[in-house]
Amino acid sequence: MRYWLIVLMSVSLFGGFDAKLTIEKKVDQRAKVAIVDGSNPSETSKKIHEIFLADLKISGHFLPDETYRSGGYGGSLVDPSLRVGGYVIQYRYAEEPESNTLLVKVLTASNSKRIMEGRYAVSNRAKFPFLVHKAVTEINAQLHFESIDWINRYVVFARYTGRKQSEILLADYTFNYVKRIIRGGLNLFPHWGDPAQRTLYYTAYVKGRPTLYRLNLYTGKRTVVTSSTGMIVCSDVSAEGNRLLLTMAPDGQSDIYEYDTNTTQARRLTRFSGIDVNGVYADGGTSLVFVSNRLGYPNVFKKDLNGSAVQQIVFHGKNNNSVDAYGDTVVFSAREGQGVFNLYTAHTDGTNGRPLTSNGVNQFPRFSPDGNTILYIKRSYEGNAVGYLGLKTNQSLLFPLGDRKIQSLDW
């Protein structure tokens, strides 16, 4: 049973490729943007240009010119060759003794009118991608587009480092920033504990016993939440942060429990002689969806938190081994032939199914906090990547993962 769960919720990724962007939104609905690097030439300043491109594209609100241009930053006039576009973003990146600074100006291409100017700084050089994310977030807001604040969030993930060894790391959504925060032993299934991303839960093994920990990233304090024989995994946290959905197997078969962090009591939510795993809150926290083999293969089911009835809500594919929920919408993975898993969304009543991908192995989808974007892992004949899908904008973006072996992830 434990092996089945690890296979269900883990993935090993090898190789790399040049990620491709799929654009489906009409060009005339997006603002044209040219980007000019006013920094002293360096690999970091060119990388910043690439991150600007990614942020602008995935927002769904901009159509950036991908040409790399270097030029001055101090001037207030737009190069005549760029005046056919909508806007020009000029930036200058500098590594200084006390901080690393990104200066950004946005000008109207037609008349050089300054739309905004900002200064962004961080003491940790490795965090330079977040300077770009913050700048693009503010540019997007200045032009009154729908919020894209999710690009400022951390992704937390676990990856294997050897036999019975794994580590937990933080990354920006492009994986240009990566920092190890937990290592030594088997550390699995990290999950954010609060919207501000100050705390996280994860599973480690203490003398062979699965134990759930809570880690405060700002103080470094680590506390034991609870433990269980067989297995223990935190798959979701309530909006208030005081209730956890746990998969535990104290009697040999996995079921889903709700754990109250105030009373330290666990309430059993499912009772099945087979396998119930990966519970997530749905419908505003009044119900949960989860993966079960009640039909003889992994499929997605739903039940009210205070009820006993269980209903199947996914009717596509013969292996639906991962699911997430936002409100009354679920996103799930469905096997569609040998070696093909595609992502779909549907309502929690099983209606209005919508395909999101069409090829490769696409698994472990996670909604952004606003429900507008989906993070997932994609494997294909070209290689492996972390992917993002904009549900409103129909924008998709892939970032290659190289030889990273990811076990699970959350944002």
C-alpha positions as a Python dict, from the first residue, in 0.01 Angstrom:
ca = {
    (1, 'M'): (0, 0, 0),
    (2, 'R'): (275, 245, 86),
    (3, 'Y'): (451, 169, -242),
    (4, 'W'): (126, 234, -430),
    (5, 'L'): (94, 576, -267),
    (6, 'I'): (451, 677, -348),
    (7, 'V'): (395, 578, -711),
    (8, 'L'): (66, 766, -710),
    (9, 'M'): (207, 1092, -579),
    (10, 'S'): (569, 1091, -701),
    (11, 'V'): (748, 1144, -1033),
    (12, 'S'): (1110, 1115, -1146),
    (13, 'L'): (1223, 1362, -1407),
    (14, 'F'): (1527, 1333, -1633),
    (15, 'G'): (1671, 1530, -1921),
    (16, 'G'): (1596, 1879, -2049),
    (17, 'F'): (1473, 2059, -2356),
    (18, 'D'): (1399, 2402, -2493),
    (19, 'A'): (1056, 2476, -2348),
    (20, 'K'): (797, 2605, -2593),
    (21, 'L'): (526, 2863, -2531),
    (22, 'T'): (174, 2797, -2656),
    (23, 'I'): (-15, 3117, -2734),
    (24, 'E'): (-387, 3100, -2795),
    (25, 'K'): (-512, 3443, -2690),
    (26, 'K'): (-585, 3689, -2970),
    (27, 'V'): (-298, 3926, -3037),
    (28, 'D'): (-518, 4239, -3041),
    (29, 'Q'): (-623, 4174, -2681),
    (30, 'R'): (-270, 4209, -2545),
    (31, 'A'): (-43, 4509, -2505),
    (32, 'K'): (270, 4503, -2718),
    (33, 'V'): (591, 4551, -2520),
    (34, 'A'): (957, 4589, -2612),
    (35, 'I'): (1226, 4532, -2347),
    (36, 'V'): (1557, 4720, -2334),
    (37, 'D'): (1847, 4615, -2108),
    (38, 'G'): (2031, 4921, -1979),
    (39, 'S'): (2265, 4724, -1751),
    (40, 'N'): (2633, 4659, -1787),
    (41, 'P'): (2634, 4341, -1997),
    (42, 'S'): (2634, 4020, -1787),
    (43, 'E'): (2480, 3675, -1783),
    (44, 'T'): (2248, 3788, -1502),
    (45, 'S'): (2116, 4089, -1694),
    (46, 'K'): (2039, 3866, -1994),
    (47, 'K'): (1869, 3616, -1764),
    (48, 'I'): (1658, 3903, -1632),
    (49, 'H'): (1545, 3969, -1989),
    (50, 'E'): (1431, 3605, -2017),
    (51, 'I'): (1239, 3630, -1689),
    (52, 'F'): (1071, 3953, -1805),
    (53, 'L'): (958, 3765, -2116),
    (54, 'A'): (820, 3476, -1913),
    (55, 'D'): (633, 3700, -1667),
    (56, 'L'): (481, 3914, -1940),
    (57, 'K'): (375, 3612, -2148),
    (58, 'I'): (220, 3405, -1870),
    (59, 'S'): (19, 3706, -1750),
    (60, 'G'): (-186, 3683, -2069),
    (61, 'H'): (-200, 4063, -2085),
    (62, 'F'): (113, 4140, -2286),
    (63, 'L'): (266, 4046, -2620),
    (64, 'P'): (638, 4103, -2562),
    (65, 'D'): (889, 4135, -2843),
    (66, 'E'): (1136, 3855, -2774),
    (67, 'T'): (1431, 4040, -2930),
    (68, 'Y'): (1708, 4106, -2679),
    (69, 'R'): (1803, 4476, -2692),
    (70, 'S'): (2069, 4659, -2495),
    (71, 'G'): (2074, 5034, -2464),
    (72, 'G'): (2079, 5329, -2228),
    (73, 'Y'): (1863, 5363, -1920),
    (74, 'G'): (1895, 5732, -1833),
    (75, 'G'): (1730, 5874, -2144),
    (76, 'S'): (1362, 5963, -2161),
    (77, 'L'): (1309, 5914, -2535),
    (78, 'V'): (1208, 5588, -2699),
    (79, 'D'): (1420, 5461, -2987),
    (80, 'P'): (1233, 5550, -3308),
    (81, 'S'): (1246, 5187, -3421),
    (82, 'L'): (1031, 5087, -3121),
    (83, 'R'): (757, 5348, -3159),
    (84, 'V'): (519, 5114, -3339),
    (85, 'G'): (468, 4911, -3021),
    (86, 'G'): (249, 4984, -2720),
    (87, 'Y'): (507, 5015, -2442),
    (88, 'V'): (879, 4999, -2378),
    (89, 'I'): (1025, 4857, -2058),
    (90, 'Q'): (1376, 4978, -1976),
    (91, 'Y'): (1568, 4818, -1692),
    (92, 'R'): (1908, 4837, -1525),
    (93, 'Y'): (2039, 4568, -1292),
    (94, 'A'): (2334, 4634, -1061),
    (95, 'E'): (2509, 4420, -801),
    (96, 'E'): (2605, 4647, -511),
    (97, 'P'): (2781, 4577, -179),
    (98, 'E'): (2465, 4607, 33),
    (99, 'S'): (2198, 4503, -215),
    (100, 'N'): (2119, 4396, -567),
    (101, 'T'): (1906, 4654, -743),
    (102, 'L'): (1675, 4653, -1043),
    (103, 'L'): (1563, 4988, -1183),
    (104, 'V'): (1263, 4978, -1417),
    (105, 'K'): (1091, 5239, -1634),
    (106, 'V'): (783, 5193, -1850),
    (107, 'L'): (730, 5433, -2139),
    (108, 'T'): (455, 5469, -2396),
    (109, 'A'): (620, 5376, -2724),
    (110, 'S'): (443, 5636, -2939),
    (111, 'N'): (529, 5950, -2740),
    (112, 'S'): (785, 5844, -2472),
    (113, 'K'): (541, 5928, -2192),
    (114, 'R'): (659, 5776, -1863),
    (115, 'I'): (395, 5541, -1724),
    (116, 'M'): (581, 5432, -1412),
    (117, 'E'): (926, 5399, -1259),
    (118, 'G'): (1036, 5168, -983),
    (119, 'R'): (1335, 5055, -781),
    (120, 'Y'): (1354, 4699, -650),
    (121, 'A'): (1626, 4566, -423),
    (122, 'V'): (1718, 4246, -242),
    (123, 'S'): (2023, 4164, -31),
    (124, 'N'): (2041, 3801, -146),
    (125, 'R'): (2177, 3798, -501),
    (126, 'A'): (2024, 3457, -573),
    (127, 'K'): (1676, 3609, -533),
    (128, 'F'): (1710, 3841, -833),
    (129, 'P'): (1421, 3666, -1019),
    (130, 'F'): (1182, 3802, -757),
    (131, 'L'): (1287, 4157, -847),
    (132, 'V'): (1153, 4099, -1197),
    (133, 'H'): (836, 3929, -1070),
    (134, 'K'): (764, 4226, -842),
    (135, 'A'): (827, 4476, -1120),
    (136, 'V'): (599, 4299, -1368),
    (137, 'T'): (328, 4264, -1103),
    (138, 'E'): (333, 4642, -1050),
    (139, 'I'): (344, 4716, -1424),
    (140, 'N'): (44, 4489, -1471),
    (141, 'A'): (-145, 4668, -1189),
    (142, 'Q'): (-49, 5014, -1320),
    (143, 'L'): (-212, 4927, -1653),
    (144, 'H'): (-525, 4803, -1469),
    (145, 'F'): (-502, 4440, -1576),
    (146, 'E'): (-626, 4154, -1358),
    (147, 'S'): (-388, 4063, -1076),
    (148, 'I'): (-99, 3824, -1141),
    (149, 'D'): (32, 3825, -784),
    (150, 'W'): (87, 3450, -797),
    (151, 'I'): (415, 3501, -987),
    (152, 'N'): (566, 3633, -661),
    (153, 'R'): (498, 3310, -473),
    (154, 'Y'): (741, 3036, -380),
    (155, 'V'): (707, 2682, -509),
    (156, 'V'): (803, 2424, -245),
    (157, 'F'): (907, 2081, -367),
    (158, 'A'): (1075, 1759, -258),
    (159, 'R'): (1327, 1575, -471),
    (160, 'Y'): (1513, 1251, -427),
    (161, 'T'): (1888, 1260, -369),
    (162, 'G'): (1954, 888, -318),
    (163, 'R'): (1815, 570, -171),
    (164, 'K'): (1582, 668, 115),
    (165, 'Q'): (1716, 1021, 89),
    (166, 'S'): (1534, 1334, -24),
    (167, 'E'): (1542, 1707, 36),
    (168, 'I'): (1291, 1992, 36),
    (169, 'L'): (1359, 2312, -153),
    (170, 'L'): (1207, 2650, -235),
    (171, 'A'): (1199, 2800, -585),
    (172, 'D'): (1048, 3089, -770),
    (173, 'Y'): (793, 2978, -1027),
    (174, 'T'): (1052, 2980, -1308),
    (175, 'F'): (1297, 2768, -1103),
    (176, 'N'): (1573, 3025, -1164),
    (177, 'Y'): (1592, 3064, -786),
    (178, 'V'): (1630, 2740, -588),
    (179, 'K'): (1719, 2708, -218),
    (180, 'R'): (1748, 2392, -10),
    (181, 'I'): (1572, 2420, 327),
    (182, 'I'): (1557, 2059, 456),
    (183, 'R'): (1795, 1771, 395),
    (184, 'G'): (1913, 1453, 559),
    (185, 'G'): (1687, 1148, 564),
    (186, 'L'): (1362, 1096, 380),
    (187, 'N'): (1163, 1422, 362),
    (188, 'L'): (845, 1409, 155),
    (189, 'F'): (515, 1577, 61),
    (190, 'P'): (575, 1944, 154),
    (191, 'H'): (257, 2152, 172),
    (192, 'W'): (217, 2521, 254),
    (193, 'G'): (58, 2586, 593),
    (194, 'D'): (-69, 2941, 537),
    (195, 'P'): (-140, 3184, 247),
    (196, 'A'): (160, 3403, 341),
    (197, 'Q'): (392, 3102, 298),
    (198, 'R'): (548, 3144, 641),
    (199, 'T'): (496, 2782, 745),
    (200, 'L'): (486, 2442, 580),
    (201, 'Y'): (404, 2083, 668),
    (202, 'Y'): (605, 1784, 554),
    (203, 'T'): (656, 1416, 632),
    (204, 'A'): (982, 1272, 765),
    (205, 'Y'): (1071, 937, 915),
    (206, 'V'): (1176, 919, 1279),
    (207, 'K'): (1315, 576, 1369),
    (208, 'G'): (1116, 435, 1080),
    (209, 'R'): (787, 596, 1189),
    (210, 'P'): (623, 849, 950),
    (211, 'T'): (597, 1182, 1134),
    (212, 'L'): (429, 1506, 1028),
    (213, 'Y'): (626, 1824, 1101),
    (214, 'R'): (537, 2190, 1093),
    (215, 'L'): (823, 2425, 999),
    (216, 'N'): (828, 2802, 1047),
    (217, 'L'): (1049, 2930, 765),
    (218, 'Y'): (1115, 3263, 935),
    (219, 'T'): (1222, 3134, 1275),
    (220, 'G'): (1344, 2789, 1173),
    (221, 'K'): (1134, 2633, 1451),
    (222, 'R'): (1025, 2275, 1374),
    (223, 'T'): (752, 2103, 1572),
    (224, 'V'): (600, 1756, 1559),
    (225, 'V'): (230, 1767, 1468),
    (226, 'T'): (145, 1397, 1482),
    (227, 'S'): (263, 1058, 1362),
    (228, 'S'): (111, 733, 1245),
    (229, 'T'): (217, 382, 1165),
    (230, 'G'): (210, 296, 796),
    (231, 'M'): (206, 649, 655),
    (232, 'I'): (107, 1010, 713),
    (233, 'V'): (72, 1285, 451),
    (234, 'C'): (-75, 1636, 475),
    (235, 'S'): (-255, 1695, 145),
    (236, 'D'): (-445, 2017, 225),
    (237, 'V'): (-488, 2294, 481),
    (238, 'S'): (-816, 2477, 548),
    (239, 'A'): (-851, 2845, 460),
    (240, 'E'): (-836, 2932, 831),
    (241, 'G'): (-519, 2725, 870),
    (242, 'N'): (-640, 2527, 1173),
    (243, 'R'): (-758, 2210, 997),
    (244, 'L'): (-548, 1965, 799),
    (245, 'L'): (-651, 1687, 566),
    (246, 'L'): (-424, 1391, 636),
    (247, 'T'): (-384, 1053, 473),
    (248, 'M'): (-304, 797, 742),
    (249, 'A'): (-300, 418, 762),
    (250, 'P'): (-296, 319, 1130),
    (251, 'D'): (-476, -7, 1051),
    (252, 'G'): (-287, -96, 734),
    (253, 'Q'): (-519, 67, 476),
    (254, 'S'): (-507, 437, 397),
    (255, 'D'): (-798, 666, 481),
    (256, 'I'): (-845, 1042, 503),
    (257, 'Y'): (-864, 1221, 837),
    (258, 'E'): (-924, 1582, 936),
    (259, 'Y'): (-682, 1700, 1202),
    (260, 'D'): (-765, 2000, 1423),
    (261, 'T'): (-445, 2185, 1518),
    (262, 'N'): (-619, 2355, 1814),
    (263, 'T'): (-750, 2039, 1980),
    (264, 'T'): (-480, 1807, 1831),
    (265, 'Q'): (-758, 1559, 1754),
    (266, 'A'): (-805, 1367, 1426),
    (267, 'R'): (-1148, 1282, 1283),
    (268, 'R'): (-1177, 998, 1033),
    (269, 'L'): (-1356, 1107, 714),
    (270, 'T'): (-1342, 797, 491),
    (271, 'R'): (-1388, 430, 572),
    (272, 'F'): (-1293, 195, 293),
    (273, 'S'): (-1117, -141, 284),
    (274, 'G'): (-904, -24, -7),
    (275, 'I'): (-708, 298, -68),
    (276, 'D'): (-826, 657, -9),
    (277, 'V'): (-560, 928, -48),
    (278, 'N'): (-490, 1290, -147),
    (279, 'G'): (-791, 1463, 10),
    (280, 'V'): (-842, 1832, -71),
    (281, 'Y'): (-1107, 2077, 49),
    (282, 'A'): (-1372, 2178, -206),
    (283, 'D'): (-1695, 2379, -229),
    (284, 'G'): (-1574, 2644, 12),
    (285, 'G'): (-1447, 2389, 262),
    (286, 'T'): (-1780, 2207, 305),
    (287, 'S'): (-1672, 1894, 118),
    (288, 'L'): (-1360, 1711, 8),
    (289, 'V'): (-1248, 1540, -309),
    (290, 'F'): (-998, 1256, -303),
    (291, 'V'): (-845, 969, -500),
    (292, 'S'): (-964, 614, -431),
    (293, 'N'): (-945, 270, -593),
    (294, 'R'): (-1309, 191, -513),
    (295, 'L'): (-1365, 104, -880),
    (296, 'G'): (-1052, -109, -903),
    (297, 'Y'): (-838, 176, -1037),
    (298, 'P'): (-754, 529, -913),
    (299, 'N'): (-1050, 762, -960),
    (300, 'V'): (-1177, 1088, -808),
    (301, 'F'): (-1461, 1095, -552),
    (302, 'K'): (-1635, 1354, -338),
    (303, 'K'): (-1808, 1355, 0),
    (304, 'D'): (-1947, 1616, 238),
    (305, 'L'): (-1726, 1676, 540),
    (306, 'N'): (-2012, 1589, 775),
    (307, 'G'): (-2182, 1326, 560),
    (308, 'S'): (-2122, 964, 477),
    (309, 'A'): (-2229, 940, 110),
    (310, 'V'): (-1945, 914, -145),
    (311, 'Q'): (-1994, 993, -513),
    (312, 'Q'): (-1775, 952, -820),
    (313, 'I'): (-1719, 1286, -997),
    (314, 'V'): (-1471, 1195, -1273),
    (315, 'F'): (-1583, 977, -1562),
    (316, 'H'): (-1293, 1016, -1802),
    (317, 'G'): (-995, 782, -1823),
    (318, 'K'): (-909, 464, -1635),
    (319, 'N'): (-644, 611, -1407),
    (320, 'N'): (-710, 945, -1235),
    (321, 'N'): (-426, 948, -987),
    (322, 'S'): (-401, 1318, -896),
    (323, 'V'): (-655, 1591, -819),
    (324, 'D'): (-681, 1942, -675),
    (325, 'A'): (-980, 2167, -607),
    (326, 'Y'): (-1062, 2538, -601),
    (327, 'G'): (-1416, 2625, -495),
    (328, 'D'): (-1651, 2411, -704),
    (329, 'T'): (-1388, 2328, -967),
    (330, 'V'): (-1149, 2034, -974),
    (331, 'V'): (-845, 1970, -1192),
    (332, 'F'): (-739, 1610, -1243),
    (333, 'S'): (-510, 1387, -1446),
    (334, 'A'): (-657, 1116, -1671),
    (335, 'R'): (-479, 834, -1850),
    (336, 'E'): (-566, 830, -2220),
    (337, 'G'): (-365, 547, -2365),
    (338, 'Q'): (-21, 401, -2314),
    (339, 'G'): (203, 657, -2149),
    (340, 'V'): (-38, 951, -2195),
    (341, 'F'): (-191, 1147, -1905),
    (342, 'N'): (-382, 1468, -1977),
    (343, 'L'): (-524, 1732, -1745),
    (344, 'Y'): (-893, 1823, -1727),
    (345, 'T'): (-1108, 2055, -1520),
    (346, 'A'): (-1465, 1983, -1413),
    (347, 'H'): (-1720, 2096, -1158),
    (348, 'T'): (-1737, 1912, -829),
    (349, 'D'): (-2069, 1762, -943),
    (350, 'G'): (-1887, 1596, -1235),
    (351, 'T'): (-2020, 1827, -1508),
    (352, 'N'): (-1854, 2065, -1756),
    (353, 'G'): (-1535, 1872, -1819),
    (354, 'R'): (-1272, 2070, -2009),
    (355, 'P'): (-941, 1939, -2150),
    (356, 'L'): (-628, 2141, -2071),
    (357, 'T'): (-347, 1936, -2231),
    (358, 'S'): (-327, 1707, -2533),
    (359, 'N'): (-2, 1510, -2517),
    (360, 'G'): (270, 1372, -2293),
    (361, 'V'): (243, 1280, -1926),
    (362, 'N'): (82, 1567, -1733),
    (363, 'Q'): (38, 1510, -1361),
    (364, 'F'): (23, 1658, -1009),
    (365, 'P'): (-183, 1970, -1095),
    (366, 'R'): (-218, 2244, -832),
    (367, 'F'): (-438, 2554, -845),
    (368, 'S'): (-287, 2896, -775),
    (369, 'P'): (-435, 3075, -470),
    (370, 'D'): (-664, 3279, -698),
    (371, 'G'): (-775, 2971, -893),
    (372, 'N'): (-677, 3122, -1229),
    (373, 'T'): (-354, 2930, -1298),
    (374, 'I'): (-254, 2565, -1271),
    (375, 'L'): (94, 2437, -1188),
    (376, 'Y'): (178, 2085, -1305),
    (377, 'I'): (456, 1849, -1410),
    (378, 'K'): (487, 1755, -1778),
    (379, 'R'): (683, 1467, -1927),
    (380, 'S'): (703, 1414, -2302),
    (381, 'Y'): (933, 1272, -2567),
    (382, 'E'): (1108, 1611, -2569),
    (383, 'G'): (1193, 1600, -2200),
    (384, 'N'): (1045, 1711, -1868),
    (385, 'A'): (929, 2043, -1733),
    (386, 'V'): (723, 2230, -1479),
    (387, 'G'): (425, 2383, -1656),
    (388, 'Y'): (171, 2659, -1599),
    (389, 'L'): (-174, 2696, -1755),
    (390, 'G'): (-378, 3018, -1741),
    (391, 'L'): (-744, 2916, -1724),
    (392, 'K'): (-876, 3260, -1824),
    (393, 'T'): (-603, 3365, -2063),
    (394, 'N'): (-534, 3026, -2228),
    (395, 'Q'): (-161, 3094, -2193),
    (396, 'S'): (77, 2808, -2117),
    (397, 'L'): (443, 2811, -2029),
    (398, 'L'): (699, 2535, -1965),
    (399, 'F'): (1029, 2552, -1780),
    (400, 'P'): (1276, 2263, -1829),
    (401, 'L'): (1380, 2079, -1514),
    (402, 'G'): (1700, 1913, -1632),
    (403, 'D'): (1797, 1613, -1419),
    (404, 'R'): (1589, 1714, -1117),
    (405, 'K'): (1389, 1424, -968),
    (406, 'I'): (1077, 1574, -814),
    (407, 'Q'): (871, 1374, -565),
    (408, 'S'): (594, 1628, -495),
    (409, 'L'): (536, 2002, -502),
    (410, 'D'): (303, 2278, -384),
    (411, 'W'): (263, 2654, -421),
}
